[in-house]
Amino acid sequence: MDLQQLFQQAASDSKNLPQKPSNDILLKLYAFYKQSTEGDINIEEPSNPFDFVAKAKYNAWQEIKGKSKEDAMQDYVDMVNSMK
């Protein structure tokens, strides 16, 4: 399988993991997924200081700015496979 197919399989597998990942892991998965599918962060920072979820997602994606889509895909695949 090529990387794109592995990524799509991992995205599907991520919905059926044996146990729910921690919030830190979920944020990393989110960031790797967004970087893989959209590239560098392309949204404004959340303006509501009490929207902690949106802020955490924004920060997670911002932290990997500059990572190639292929590297982000591989990181996502590796992370999901390690949790199966």
Secondary structure, 3 states (H helix, E strand, C coil): CCHHHHHHHHHHHHHHCCCCCCHHHHHHHHHHHHHHHHCCCCCCCCCCCCCHHHHHHHHHHHHCCCCCHHHHHHHHHHHHHHCC
